[in-house]
Amino acid sequence: MKSIHFVLAVSALTALAAAAQAQDVTTVIRAAKVIDGRGQTIANGDIVVTGSRITRVGARGAVPTGARVIDLGNRTVMPGLIDGHSHLTWYFNRQGRYHTARDGDTPIQSMLAAAANGAATLMAGFTTIQSPGSPEDKDLRDWIETQGLPGPRIITSLNALQRGSPDTLRMLVRQRKELGADMIKLFASASIRDGGAQTLTDEQIAAVCGEAKAQGMRTMIHAHSKESVKASANGGCWEVTHGVFVDQEALDLMAAKGTYFQPQCSLVFSNYLDNRAKYDGIGNYNAEGFAAMERALPLAADAITRALATKGLKITYGTDAVAGAHGRNAEDMVCRVQKSGETPMHVIVAATSVNAEALGLGSRIGSLASGYEADIIAVDGDPLADITTMRRVSFVMKGGRVYRNDGNR
């Protein structure tokens, strides 16, 4: 479990920020380079923030009367990042093992660990995440939103759906909505550790996605095999995550159907392998499972390369961050550039405005533009020249509140 001292320290900073910005204070953020999240850059730019909203983005200009200035010098500024697939409630317990329901941790201890994961994620520049999902997400989401707990904005499915007749699955979709879920997560294939084959019929998949659409909800479908990916696209599902065994026919079908594709490059697999002793022996975390994840690493990077070459395919950004990975959510940005040939600008746009659009929040977050939430981060250096710069986040503002500014530069 991460130290509660970290959570308390960030909470103190949050309280100070809240007090300082209780009124609609105007702040001007200045930096050598601004990336707007839509593929454009501004040299020596200003971002003017009033309260929780951006009111101007452009070239350096006059400072409004009474405004404070945060000069970020040679840093590069961009919208707060969005991880479309993160499990904040997954953590390592005090015995150094992956937490399970039977390890003796109390619900309060588990929530403290989740809060620490949320703080680490925010400090890494991710101001919004989508969690697919956990019942505990609901309270974590609400306390971050209303009680000043430092963490990213959370979009959650609560529990995922895995089985049931088409009618039962439709009922479960409606139940999740009543319980406060923001979206629906469905397992349409087995885990990569169990081979990734399709586990539900095409009819079951279509039932979930059709009912979710009728309820005004998005769907995220766990699908590794090409068959499950195609069934998801044909079933009218909103977004497919994983797709390690995807083929070109499935990629073309997602493009034709307008299905968002959220692949993972390396973080989730490497994190499991690096922390093998903490997972080993729990469920399908065994010799066969770890071997499958080793084999998945080159396959995943290649799937992204082929996805990038697929005309019209909407590719989002989601890491599947689990215990051990929180705060390192930018690693897949590095992998996608270095291993899959994606350009730095393309992956930044995927993790900002494209992800916002996929979450149904494209008019609120993911871009530096007038009227948008003031979710703004900065990194030390130029990520367009060196994508590893994304590991060096040194400024974080969410909703107009500064949570991090290393060196107060």
C-alpha positions in Angstrom: 0.0 0.0 0.0 1.3 3.4 -0.9 2.0 5.7 2.0 -0.9 7.6 3.4 1.5 10.4 4.1 1.6 11.1 0.3 -2.2 11.4 0.2 -2.2 13.7 3.3 0.6 15.9 1.8 -1.3 16.3 -1.5 -4.5 16.9 0.4 -2.8 19.8 2.2 -1.7 21.3 -1.1 -5.3 20.8 -2.4 -6.7 22.7 0.5 -4.3 25.6 0.0 -5.1 25.6 -3.7 -8.8 25.6 -3.0 -8.5 28.6 -0.6 -6.4 30.5 -3.0 -8.8 30.0 -5.8 -12.1 30.2 -3.9 -13.0 33.3 -6.0 -12.9 33.5 -9.8 -9.2 34.4 -9.7 -7.6 34.9 -13.1 -4.3 33.1 -13.8 -2.1 33.4 -16.8 0.0 30.3 -17.5 3.0 31.0 -19.8 5.3 28.5 -21.4 7.8 28.1 -24.3 5.5 25.7 -26.1 1.8 25.0 -25.9 0.3 21.8 -27.5 -3.5 22.3 -27.7 -4.5 18.6 -27.8 -5.8 18.9 -31.3 -2.5 18.7 -33.2 -1.5 22.4 -33.1 1.3 24.2 -31.2 1.9 27.7 -30.1 5.3 29.1 -29.4 5.6 31.3 -26.3 2.0 30.9 -25.5 -0.4 32.1 -22.8 -3.3 30.3 -21.3 -5.7 32.5 -19.4 -7.7 30.7 -16.7 -10.6 32.3 -14.8 -11.9 30.1 -12.0 -12.1 26.6 -13.3 -12.3 27.4 -17.0 -9.9 28.5 -19.8 -10.9 31.9 -21.2 -8.1 32.4 -23.7 -5.3 30.5 -25.5 -2.9 32.2 -27.8 0.4 34.0 -28.3 1.9 35.8 -25.3 0.0 39.0 -24.6 -0.9 41.6 -22.0 -1.6 40.3 -18.5 -5.2 41.1 -17.3 -5.3 43.5 -14.4 -5.0 41.7 -11.1 -4.1 38.3 -12.7 -1.4 36.2 -11.3 1.2 34.8 -13.7 2.6 31.2 -13.6 5.7 31.3 -15.8 6.7 27.8 -16.7 9.7 28.9 -18.7 11.0 26.3 -21.1 8.4 23.7 -20.2 5.8 22.4 -22.7 2.2 22.8 -21.7 -0.7 20.6 -22.9 -4.2 19.5 -21.8 -4.5 17.2 -18.8 -4.0 13.6 -20.0 -6.7 11.0 -20.1 -6.2 7.3 -19.4 -9.2 5.5 -20.8 -8.4 2.3 -18.9 -7.2 2.4 -15.3 -8.0 0.3 -12.2 -7.4 2.6 -9.2 -8.6 0.1 -6.7 -6.0 -2.5 -7.6 -3.0 -2.3 -5.2 -0.3 -4.3 -3.4 -1.0 -5.0 0.2 1.4 -4.5 3.1 2.6 -8.1 2.6 3.8 -7.1 -0.8 1.1 -9.1 -2.6 -1.7 -8.2 -5.0 -4.7 -7.4 -2.9 -7.6 -9.8 -2.9 -10.9 -9.9 -1.0 -9.5 -12.6 1.3 -6.1 -11.0 2.3 -7.5 -9.4 5.5 -7.4 -5.7 4.4 -10.4 -3.8 5.6 -12.6 -1.7 3.2 -11.1 1.5 4.7 -7.6 0.3 4.1 -8.5 -0.6 0.5 -10.0 2.8 0.0 -6.9 4.5 1.3 -4.8 2.5 -1.1 -7.1 3.5 -4.0 -6.9 7.2 -2.9 -3.1 7.0 -3.0 -3.3 5.5 -6.5 -5.5 8.3 -7.6 -3.1 10.9 -6.2 -0.2 9.3 -7.9 -2.1 9.2 -11.2 -3.0 12.9 -10.9 0.6 13.9 -10.1 1.7 12.0 -13.3 -0.5 14.4 -15.3 -3.6 12.3 -15.8 -6.5 14.5 -14.8 -9.2 12.1 -16.0 -9.4 8.3 -16.1 -12.0 5.7 -17.1 -12.2 2.7 -14.7 -13.9 -0.5 -15.9 -14.5 -1.0 -13.0 -15.1 -1.5 -9.3 -18.0 -0.7 -6.9 -15.6 1.3 -4.8 -15.1 3.7 -7.8 -18.4 5.4 -7.0 -17.4 6.8 -3.6 -13.9 7.5 -4.9 -15.3 9.4 -7.9 -17.7 11.4 -5.7 -15.2 12.3 -3.0 -12.7 13.5 -5.6 -15.4 15.5 -7.3 -17.0 17.0 -4.2 -14.8 16.7 -1.1 -11.4 17.9 -2.3 -9.7 14.5 -2.4 -6.8 14.8 -4.9 -7.2 12.5 -7.8 -8.3 12.4 -11.4 -11.9 12.8 -12.7 -13.3 9.2 -12.7 -15.6 7.7 -15.3 -16.6 4.2 -14.1 -18.6 1.2 -15.1 -18.7 -0.1 -11.5 -18.7 -3.9 -11.9 -18.1 -5.3 -15.3 -20.6 -7.7 -17.0 -19.4 -11.2 -17.9 -22.2 -13.7 -18.3 -26.0 -14.1 -18.6 -28.7 -14.6 -21.2 -29.4 -11.6 -23.5 -32.4 -10.6 -21.4 -30.4 -10.9 -18.2 -27.6 -8.9 -19.6 -30.0 -6.2 -20.7 -31.4 -6.1 -17.2 -27.9 -5.8 -15.7 -27.2 -2.8 -18.0 -30.3 -1.0 -16.6 -29.2 -2.0 -13.1 -25.8 -0.6 -13.5 -27.2 2.7 -14.7 -29.5 2.8 -11.6 -26.5 2.2 -9.4 -24.7 5.2 -10.8 -22.4 3.7 -13.5 -21.2 6.1 -16.2 -20.7 3.4 -18.8 -20.8 -0.3 -19.3 -17.8 -2.7 -19.3 -18.3 -6.2 -20.9 -16.0 -9.2 -21.1 -16.4 -10.7 -24.5 -13.3 -12.7 -24.4 -11.1 -14.6 -22.0 -8.0 -13.0 -20.4 -4.8 -12.9 -22.4 -3.5 -15.3 -19.7 -6.2 -17.8 -20.7 -5.8 -17.5 -24.4 -8.2 -14.6 -25.2 -10.9 -16.6 -27.0 -14.4 -15.2 -27.4 -16.5 -16.1 -24.3 -20.0 -14.7 -25.2 -22.2 -15.2 -28.2 -22.6 -12.5 -30.8 -26.2 -12.2 -29.6 -25.1 -11.6 -26.0 -22.6 -8.9 -27.0 -25.2 -7.2 -29.2 -27.7 -7.3 -26.4 -25.4 -5.4 -24.0 -24.4 -2.8 -26.5 -27.9 -2.3 -27.8 -29.4 -1.9 -24.3 -26.6 0.5 -23.3 -27.2 2.6 -26.3 -30.9 2.7 -25.5 -30.1 3.8 -22.0 -27.7 6.6 -23.3 -24.6 4.8 -22.1 -21.3 3.9 -23.8 -19.8 0.4 -23.8 -16.2 -0.7 -23.5 -15.6 -4.3 -24.6 -12.8 -6.5 -23.4 -11.9 -8.4 -26.5 -8.6 -10.1 -27.4 -9.5 -12.4 -30.3 -10.3 -11.2 -33.8 -13.6 -13.0 -33.5 -14.6 -11.1 -30.3 -13.4 -7.8 -31.8 -15.6 -8.3 -34.9 -18.6 -9.4 -32.9 -18.2 -6.2 -30.8 -18.0 -3.9 -33.8 -21.0 -5.7 -35.5 -22.9 -5.5 -32.3 -22.8 -1.7 -32.3 -20.4 -1.5 -29.3 -18.7 1.9 -28.6 -15.1 0.9 -27.8 -13.0 -2.2 -27.9 -10.1 -2.5 -25.5 -7.0 -4.8 -25.9 -7.3 -6.6 -29.3 -3.9 -8.3 -29.1 -4.9 -10.9 -31.6 -6.7 -8.5 -34.0 -6.4 -9.0 -37.7 -6.7 -6.5 -40.6 -10.3 -7.6 -41.3 -11.3 -6.7 -37.7 -9.4 -3.4 -37.8 -11.1 -2.4 -41.1 -14.5 -3.4 -39.6 -14.0 -1.2 -36.5 -13.1 1.7 -38.8 -16.2 1.1 -41.0 -18.5 0.9 -37.9 -16.9 3.9 -36.1 -15.8 1.7 -33.2 -13.1 3.2 -31.1 -10.1 1.0 -30.6 -8.1 1.1 -27.4 -5.0 -1.1 -27.6 -2.3 -1.4 -24.9 1.4 -1.3 -25.9 3.5 -2.5 -23.0 2.7 -1.1 -19.5 0.2 -3.7 -18.4 2.2 -6.6 -19.5 5.6 -5.3 -18.4 4.2 -4.3 -15.0 2.9 -7.9 -14.4 6.2 -9.4 -15.4 8.2 -6.9 -13.3 6.0 -7.6 -10.3 5.7 -11.3 -10.9 6.4 -12.3 -7.3 3.6 -10.1 -6.1 1.0 -11.7 -8.4 2.4 -15.3 -8.8 0.0 -18.0 -7.6 -3.1 -15.8 -7.5 -5.8 -17.1 -10.0 -4.4 -17.3 -13.5 -1.2 -15.5 -12.6 0.9 -18.6 -13.0 3.7 -19.9 -15.3 1.4 -20.2 -18.3 -0.2 -16.8 -17.7 3.2 -15.0 -17.4 4.4 -16.8 -20.5 1.3 -15.6 -22.4 2.0 -12.0 -21.3 5.6 -12.3 -22.5 4.4 -13.4 -25.9 1.9 -10.6 -26.0 4.4 -7.8 -25.8 5.6 -7.9 -29.5 2.1 -8.8 -30.7 0.5 -5.8 -28.9 3.1 -3.3 -30.4 2.5 -4.8 -33.9 -1.3 -4.5 -33.5 -0.9 -0.8 -32.8 1.3 -0.4 -35.9 -1.3 -2.1 -38.1 -4.1 0.0 -36.4 -2.2 3.2 -37.2 -2.1 2.2 -40.8 -5.8 1.4 -40.9 -7.7 4.3 -42.7 -10.4 5.9 -40.6 -9.8 3.9 -37.4 -10.3 5.9 -34.2 -7.5 5.0 -31.8 -7.7 6.0 -28.2 -5.3 5.8 -25.3 -5.7 3.4 -22.3 -3.1 1.6 -20.3 -5.1 -0.9 -18.2 -3.1 0.3 -15.2 -3.3 -2.1 -12.4 -1.4 -2.6 -9.1 2.2 -1.4 -9.5 1.5 0.8 -12.6 -0.3 3.8 -11.2 1.7 7.0 -11.7 3.4 5.4 -14.7 0.5 5.8 -17.1 2.6 7.6 -19.7 4.7 4.5 -20.4 2.4 3.4 -23.2 3.0 6.8 -24.9 6.7 6.0 -25.0 6.1 2.5 -26.2 3.7 3.5 -28.9 6.2 5.9 -30.3 9.3 3.8 -29.9 7.9 0.3 -30.6 4.8 1.0 -32.9 6.0 4.0 -34.9 3.3 6.4 -33.8 4.3 10.1 -33.9 4.5 11.9 -30.6 1.8 14.4 -31.6 -0.6 11.6 -32.6 -0.3 9.8 -29.3 -0.7 13.1 -27.4 -3.8 13.8 -29.3 -5.1 10.3 -28.7 -4.5 10.8 -24.9 -6.3 14.2 -24.9 -8.9 15.3 -27.4 -9.6 11.8 -29.0 -10.0 10.2 -25.6 -12.3 13.1 -24.5 -14.4 12.5 -27.5 -14.5 8.8 -26.8 -15.7 9.5 -23.3 -18.5 11.8 -24.5 -16.7 14.8 -23.0 -15.1 16.3 -26.1 -16.7 19.7 -25.5 -15.5 19.9 -21.9 -12.0 18.4 -21.6 -9.0 17.2 -23.7 -8.3 20.5 -25.4 -6.8 23.8 -24.5 -9.5 26.1 -25.8 -11.8 28.8 -24.5 -14.6 27.5 -22.4 -12.9 24.2 -21.5 -12.1 22.9 -18.1 -8.7 24.2 -16.9 -7.0 20.8 -16.9 -3.5 21.8 -17.8 -0.1 20.0 -17.3 3.5 20.8 -18.2 6.5 18.6 -18.9 10.2 19.4 -18.6 11.3 19.5 -22.3 9.7 19.0 -25.6 7.8 15.7 -26.1 7.5 16.2 -29.8 11.3 15.8 -30.0 11.7 13.3 -27.2 8.6 11.3 -26.1 10.3 10.2 -22.9 9.7 13.8 -21.7 6.2 12.6 -20.9 7.7 10.9 -17.8 8.7 14.3 -16.5 5.5 16.0 -15.6 6.3 19.0 -13.3 3.0 21.0 -13.4 -0.5 19.8 -12.9 -3.7 21.9 -12.8 -7.1 20.3 -12.7 -10.3 22.4 -12.8 -8.3 25.6 -12.3 -6.5 24.3 -9.1 -2.8 23.8 -9.1 -1.8 20.4 -7.6 1.8 20.4 -8.6 4.4 22.9 -9.7 7.9 21.5 -9.1 10.3 24.3 -8.1 7.5 26.8 -8.3 9.1 28.1 -11.5 
